[in-house]
Amino acid sequence: MAKVKDVVCGMWVDTETAPAKTEYKGKTYYFCAPGCKVAFEKDPEKYIKAEESHTHPRHRCC
């Protein structure tokens, strides 16, 4: 059981029970809700860059 951060909303999710996940550039991303996955897939670079710069965009998805 591993916890990872949803790059869209910043919520911590369990990789084994995450409601949604997707692969992008060889990396698996986990999401707290399908809505976060949809947002990520519309503009993945936006969320990856935010995660790398530690300024997390906050959305009320769940």
N, CA and C atoms as a LAMMPS dump frame, in Angstrom:
ITEM: TIMESTEP
0
ITEM: NUMBER OF ATOMS
186
ITEM: BOX BOUNDS ff ff ff
-5.0000000000000000e+02 5.0000000000000000e+02
-5.0000000000000000e+02 5.0000000000000000e+02
-5.0000000000000000e+02 5.0000000000000000e+02
ITEM: ATOMS id mol type element x y z
1 1 1 N 0.843 -1.17 0
2 1 2 C 0 0 0
3 1 3 C 0.891 1.237 0
4 2 1 N 0.753 2.079 -1.011
5 2 2 C 1.555 3.302 -1.104
6 2 3 C 0.627 4.496 -1.264
7 3 1 N 1.002 5.564 -0.637
8 3 2 C 0.242 6.801 -0.756
9 3 3 C 0.982 7.738 -1.703
10 4 1 N 0.232 8.315 -2.627
11 4 2 C 0.782 9.297 -3.552
12 4 3 C -0.164 10.485 -3.604
13 5 1 N 0.365 11.609 -4.051
14 5 2 C -0.447 12.819 -4.105
15 5 3 C -1.129 12.944 -5.466
16 6 1 N -2.422 13.21 -5.441
17 6 2 C -3.177 13.542 -6.654
18 6 3 C -2.63 14.881 -7.136
19 7 1 N -2.042 14.916 -8.337
20 7 2 C -1.39 16.142 -8.809
21 7 3 C -2.385 17.238 -9.164
22 8 1 N -3.662 16.906 -9.267
23 8 2 C -4.669 17.913 -9.611
24 8 3 C -5.137 18.662 -8.367
25 9 1 N -5.536 17.943 -7.33
26 9 2 C -6.114 18.604 -6.149
27 9 3 C -5.207 18.555 -4.924
28 10 1 N -4.166 17.741 -4.949
29 10 2 C -3.239 17.665 -3.831
30 10 3 C -3.62 16.666 -2.749
31 11 1 N -4.73 15.956 -2.93
32 11 2 C -5.18 14.98 -1.936
33 11 3 C -4.311 13.72 -2.013
34 12 1 N -4.035 13.118 -0.861
35 12 2 C -3.265 11.876 -0.825
36 12 3 C -4.196 10.708 -1.139
37 13 1 N -3.741 9.805 -2.022
38 13 2 C -4.546 8.645 -2.393
39 13 3 C -3.701 7.382 -2.305
40 14 1 N -4.372 6.288 -2.039
41 14 2 C -3.725 4.98 -1.978
42 14 3 C -3.65 4.423 -3.397
43 15 1 N -2.474 3.965 -3.811
44 15 2 C -2.311 3.476 -5.182
45 15 3 C -3.155 2.231 -5.461
46 16 1 N -3.497 1.486 -4.436
47 16 2 C -4.275 0.261 -4.646
48 16 3 C -5.781 0.512 -4.687
49 17 1 N -6.228 1.613 -4.105
50 17 2 C -7.666 1.87 -4.053
51 17 3 C -8.069 3.173 -4.73
52 18 1 N -7.152 3.82 -5.395
53 18 2 C -7.462 5.097 -6.054
54 18 3 C -8.603 4.906 -7.051
55 19 1 N -9.592 5.811 -7.043
56 19 2 C -10.734 5.69 -7.948
57 19 3 C -10.378 5.847 -9.429
58 20 1 N -9.237 6.478 -9.715
59 20 2 C -8.858 6.677 -11.113
60 20 3 C -7.345 6.751 -11.229
61 21 1 N -6.842 6.339 -12.372
62 21 2 C -5.411 6.456 -12.652
63 21 3 C -5.217 6.538 -14.148
64 22 1 N -4.053 7.049 -14.552
65 22 2 C -3.732 7.127 -15.966
66 22 3 C -2.223 7.086 -16.13
67 23 1 N -1.787 6.748 -17.304
68 23 2 C -0.365 6.717 -17.63
69 23 3 C -0.06 7.913 -18.514
70 24 1 N 1.057 8.578 -18.225
71 24 2 C 1.489 9.695 -19.06
72 24 3 C 3.007 9.699 -19.083
73 25 1 N 3.572 9.623 -20.274
74 25 2 C 5.024 9.604 -20.465
75 25 3 C 5.703 8.553 -19.596
76 26 1 N 5.094 7.37 -19.527
77 26 2 C 5.693 6.252 -18.809
78 26 3 C 5.518 6.259 -17.304
79 27 1 N 4.778 7.221 -16.781
80 27 2 C 4.554 7.302 -15.338
81 27 3 C 3.065 7.154 -15.054
82 28 1 N 2.747 6.466 -13.973
83 28 2 C 1.361 6.298 -13.577
84 28 3 C 0.983 7.385 -12.578
85 29 1 N -0.144 8.041 -12.835
86 29 2 C -0.678 9.074 -11.943
87 29 3 C -1.993 8.568 -11.364
88 30 1 N -2.187 8.804 -10.08
89 30 2 C -3.382 8.334 -9.362
90 30 3 C -4.206 9.545 -8.926
91 31 1 N -5.544 9.364 -8.951
92 31 2 C -6.44 10.473 -8.656
93 31 3 C -7.483 10.075 -7.627
94 32 1 N -7.937 11.086 -6.873
95 32 2 C -8.931 10.843 -5.831
96 32 3 C -10.332 10.691 -6.396
97 33 1 N -10.53 11.141 -7.637
98 33 2 C -11.851 11.076 -8.264
99 33 3 C -11.698 11.106 -9.781
100 34 1 N -12.671 10.556 -10.492
101 34 2 C -12.605 10.58 -11.959
102 34 3 C -12.485 11.998 -12.52
103 35 1 N -13.078 12.984 -11.842
104 35 2 C -13.002 14.364 -12.309
105 35 3 C -11.567 14.886 -12.347
106 36 1 N -10.756 14.479 -11.393
107 36 2 C -9.345 14.891 -11.391
108 36 3 C -8.608 14.253 -12.564
109 37 1 N -8.929 13.021 -12.873
110 37 2 C -8.308 12.352 -14.025
111 37 3 C -8.653 13.081 -15.314
112 38 1 N -9.908 13.463 -15.465
113 38 2 C -10.347 14.184 -16.661
114 38 3 C -9.602 15.517 -16.773
115 39 1 N -9.507 16.24 -15.662
116 39 2 C -8.797 17.524 -15.667
117 39 3 C -7.332 17.326 -16.048
118 40 1 N -6.693 16.287 -15.497
119 40 2 C -5.292 16.002 -15.8
120 40 3 C -5.115 15.693 -17.278
121 41 1 N -5.984 14.861 -17.823
122 41 2 C -5.842 14.443 -19.216
123 41 3 C -6.085 15.584 -20.206
124 42 1 N -6.793 16.628 -19.796
125 42 2 C -7.003 17.784 -20.667
126 42 3 C -5.72 18.595 -20.82
127 43 1 N -4.89 18.647 -19.756
128 43 2 C -3.663 19.443 -19.786
129 43 3 C -2.659 18.894 -18.772
130 44 1 N -2.099 17.716 -19.038
131 44 2 C -1.2 17.08 -18.058
132 44 3 C 0.027 17.915 -17.717
133 45 1 N 0.586 18.617 -18.678
134 45 2 C 1.802 19.394 -18.406
135 45 3 C 1.547 20.488 -17.37
136 46 1 N 0.358 21.059 -17.357
137 46 2 C 0.004 22.091 -16.378
138 46 3 C 0.164 21.56 -14.957
139 47 1 N -0.326 20.359 -14.72
140 47 2 C -0.293 19.788 -13.371
141 47 3 C 1.078 19.248 -13.011
142 48 1 N 1.78 18.706 -14.001
143 48 2 C 3.131 18.194 -13.741
144 48 3 C 4.071 19.354 -13.398
145 49 1 N 3.96 20.435 -14.153
146 49 2 C 4.813 21.597 -13.873
147 49 3 C 4.494 22.185 -12.507
148 50 1 N 3.229 22.247 -12.15
149 50 2 C 2.831 22.77 -10.841
150 50 3 C 3.385 21.891 -9.729
151 51 1 N 3.345 20.576 -9.927
152 51 2 C 3.849 19.639 -8.926
153 51 3 C 5.355 19.807 -8.759
154 52 1 N 6.057 19.985 -9.88
155 52 2 C 7.508 20.134 -9.826
156 52 3 C 7.927 21.439 -9.16
157 53 1 N 7.108 22.472 -9.3
158 53 2 C 7.455 23.761 -8.696
159 53 3 C 6.855 23.907 -7.301
160 54 1 N 6.14 22.892 -6.848
161 54 2 C 5.522 22.849 -5.524
162 54 3 C 4.458 23.909 -5.309
163 55 1 N 3.89 24.406 -6.399
164 55 2 C 2.739 25.299 -6.281
165 55 3 C 1.565 24.524 -6.842
166 56 1 N 0.787 23.976 -5.976
167 56 2 C -0.286 23.092 -6.371
168 56 3 C -1.556 23.84 -6.716
169 57 1 N -2.049 23.631 -7.925
170 57 2 C -3.348 24.219 -8.231
171 57 3 C -4.418 23.505 -7.412
172 58 1 N -5.293 24.221 -6.846
173 58 2 C -6.338 23.614 -6.019
174 58 3 C -7.68 23.711 -6.722
175 59 1 N -8.315 22.607 -6.835
176 59 2 C -9.646 22.548 -7.422
177 59 3 C -10.55 21.828 -6.434
178 60 1 N -11.747 22.225 -6.388
179 60 2 C -12.709 21.54 -5.532
180 60 3 C -13.351 20.428 -6.349
181 61 1 N -12.739 19.273 -6.308
182 61 2 C -13.26 18.161 -7.098
183 61 3 C -13.981 17.14 -6.228
184 62 1 N -13.677 17.098 -4.942
185 62 2 C -14.256 16.07 -4.086
186 62 3 C -14.316 16.52 -2.655
